Amino acid sequence: MKITIEDINYFIFMIKREKLGVRKRYFSILHNKDSDEYKRFINVYLKYKKVVSEREQLVLDSVYGVNGAPLKLKEVAQIIKVTPERVRQLVFKSEREMATFLRQKY
């Protein structure tokens, strides 16, 4: 599937942080893997996930539900043996890195 600039902008919009304590926009699409929105979001992520470290890829894969059901921060924390807060920080950092890379590239 070819990725367009609109797909890139959609991905950046979905990971963008609105306010502290407010869920990211993509949470509403994670449990509907057959939806066009999920496929669009995940296709961009899968194409550009190499921008972040392997550990960050594991965290995002888990949160986004790439290899199964999306996991909660607490569940991811147990897998990589850190606190849920650290998982939240890793998600934030890696999404910011991806957004910066995509903005520079496109």
Secondary structure, 3 states (H helix, E strand, C coil): CCCCHHHHHHHHHHHCCCCCCCCCHHHHCCCCCCCHHHHHHHHHHHHHHHHCCHHHHHHHHHHHCCCCCCCCHHHHHHHHCCCHHHHHHHHHHHHHHHHHHHHHHC
